[in-house]
């Protein structure tokens, strides 16, 4: 399941502009995606221990 989530994140990060057509001139959308991914990893790691 983790591999699927990582693959979906990479695909959205790399091809999201073409798929959804958003304009991200300042990089805000990509920054938000990276932050949400990292927060999810941290939350999962803290939940596991």
Backbone torsions as a table, in degrees:
resi	resn	phi	psi	omega
1	UNK	NA	-38.1	179.5
2	UNK	-64.6	-38.3	179.3
3	UNK	-64.8	-37.5	176.8
4	UNK	-64.1	-43.3	179.3
5	UNK	-63.9	-41.4	178.9
6	UNK	-65.9	-41.8	179.0
7	UNK	-64.2	-40.9	177.8
8	UNK	-65.3	-39.8	178.1
9	UNK	-63.2	-46.3	-179.2
10	UNK	-63.0	-42.7	179.0
11	UNK	-64.1	-42.4	179.1
12	UNK	-67.5	-40.0	179.2
13	UNK	-65.1	-41.5	-175.9
14	UNK	-81.2	-39.6	-171.9
15	UNK	-118.6	9.9	-178.1
16	UNK	-61.5	-35.4	-179.5
17	UNK	-63.7	-40.5	179.4
18	UNK	-75.2	-35.6	-176.9
19	UNK	-72.8	-49.5	-173.8
20	UNK	-99.7	-14.8	175.6
21	UNK	74.9	24.0	178.8
22	UNK	-78.6	154.9	175.1
23	UNK	-105.4	122.5	-175.0
24	UNK	-128.3	70.1	-175.8
25	UNK	-70.9	-33.3	-178.1
26	UNK	-94.3	-7.7	-179.7
27	UNK	83.6	16.2	-177.3
28	UNK	-67.0	-38.8	-179.1
29	UNK	-66.8	-43.8	179.3
30	UNK	-67.0	-36.6	177.0
31	UNK	-64.8	-40.7	178.3
32	UNK	-66.1	-37.9	178.2
33	UNK	-66.9	-41.4	178.6
34	UNK	-64.7	-43.3	-180.0
35	UNK	-62.7	-44.6	-179.6
36	UNK	-66.4	-35.6	177.3
37	UNK	-65.9	-45.7	179.5
38	UNK	-65.4	-40.2	177.4
39	UNK	-64.4	-36.3	175.9
40	UNK	-65.5	-40.7	177.5
41	UNK	-64.3	-43.7	179.5
42	UNK	-63.7	-43.9	179.7
43	UNK	-63.9	-41.2	179.0
44	UNK	-66.5	-39.2	179.2
45	UNK	-65.8	-41.2	179.6
46	UNK	-70.3	-32.1	178.5
47	UNK	-70.7	-33.4	-176.4
48	UNK	-70.5	-34.5	-176.0
49	UNK	-89.9	NA	NA
